[in-house]
Amino acid sequence: MDALTAFGLFAVTAMLICYALEDRSHWFVLAFAGACALGSAYGFLQGAWPFGVVEAIWAVVAARRWFRRPA
């Protein structure tokens, strides 16, 4: 497994874990946004720019949810 693949695996795993734990704390919503940003970076680095664009949009949506969600 090369470094880029490991980075992508980490990003997607972090997204899954943070999404599953969102109900426990509002910080997991922010962590999900960060993981989506990492997934976006992976998509662009890999050359799959549509995946990168969609993950960037998810990062913005999750960040908005974090800003609007009460602590």
TAMO-V57119 format. One record per pair of residues at least 24 apart in sequence whose C-alpha atoms are under 7 Angstrom apart, sorted by sequence separation. I is the first residue (numbers start at 0). GAP is how many residues later the second one is. D is the distance in Angstrom with one decimal. If there is no record, write none. Layout:
i	gap	d
I	GAP	D
I	GAP	D
//
This chain:
i	gap	d
10	24	5.5
33	25	6.7
32	26	4.4
10	27	5.6
11	27	6.4
10	28	5.2
32	29	5.0
31	30	6.8
32	30	5.5
7	31	6.4
29	32	6.9
28	33	6.4
29	33	6.1
7	34	5.6
29	36	5.8
28	37	5.7
25	40	6.6
25	45	6.1
//
